[in-house]
């Protein structure tokens, strides 16, 4: 997970005292606002619940913090939570997921137990289900599976995604929904016209298709997604093949249809919007697709198009960088910013080279790379996808200091606790919350004490912020025969 705390906001508690809320963004999207003491409580419980060392937590202060000290604390908390985000043993824990889910629910104003939510299939048909704001993605998925009558052994092969449409009515993927968030809350507070929660495939290895095609419901979901991706131009087919597929679709020959589509170009890939890359030369316009254990670049040059493929196991590491352009220290906020995904690639034996892609979807690209590598390693070592879930009860500390005991492993709050609490926002926070919720797929850096700059950045008036470098655990699997 990519965590950041780009800025803060002030709140006033019931006693009239002012306190600081830290705005947490996850995978490029605003998620929640929490207090220092909430994160400190989480740290203490993680230390007790998990048998592993944790990064050091920013110390408490006994006197009111100055402006500089507040900024130092924000940076320290961001560094702490970024370290957690890169540790699978921590970020897959039920305790952390439960904390983030409750913090999201508290941020938007408290629980609601009877909401009607539409879950769409890739062909536009929808399933209406009743959810609560406390239902995480896994809980919502179970309700969808029950409606579809999908057997348990196929549940892990699908997930919920948020998709939207651009001004040209082209559909694009925003993000995969995780168990640390409520699909209902996340989608409702995006404030993006046409955003939808969609059920789609949750794996990269096409061999899993064969397993799913043994079940009618699972195969139908694959069939629906394949048709939709062809219609959107995500899967490339010839005119001759298109005619053949139309005939198969007309006669509902789903297996035969899938057998053909699975051999087509870009089947099993996620397609991204046009962007720019410094490979093979600076400012090259490219189309990025990720799938089949590679990052594929279609390079657009003088009306021609050619491809370059980068195998994910040959990426030694990668990082996300946020650039805010034309902004000097101390100046007003600017909307002129961009994201970069940079990866260090083993071009040949003993030859590593950095490749940088500039795209608003850079964080999504990074998430896709990590998921693909996790699946590759999982298959190689024979492990499974099951996340480690805490079997202990835990306590969620709210902003006002009230403690709520959560049930073991389920993250469910007791009915007594639900009845006894009512979460209210300060009126001061409401317009700020809408502003933050509108920030999609980008991390907007408001404060620059931790900004890294180089000489060229200073000349161009750019400020940059780099996330911690993501190491590729599959890199050691590369041998000389692979180069």
Secondary structure, 3 states (H helix, E strand, C coil): CCEEEEEEEEEECCCCCEEEEEEEEECCEEEEEECHHHHHHHHHHHHHHCCCCCCCCCCCCCCCCCHHHHHHHHHHHHHHHHHHHCCHHHHCCHHHHHHHHHHHHHHHCCCCCCEEEEEECCCCCEEEEEECCCCEHHHHHHHHHHHHCCCHHHHHHEEEEEEEECCCCCEEEEEECCCCCEHHHHHHCCCCCCCEEEEEECCCCCHHHHHHCCCHHHHHHHHHHHHHHHHCCCCECCHHHHHHHHHHHHCCCHHHHHHHHCCCECCCCEECCCEEECCCCCCEEEEEEEECCEEEEEEEECCEEEEEEEEHHHEEEEEEEEEECCCCCCCCCCCCEEEEEEEEEEEECCEEEEEEEECCCHHHHHHHHHHHHHHHHHHHHCCCCCCCCCCCCEEEECCCCCEEEECCCCCCECHHHHHHCCCCCCHHHHHHHHHHHCCCCCCCCCCCCCCECCHHHHHHCCEEEECCCEECCCHHHCCHHHC
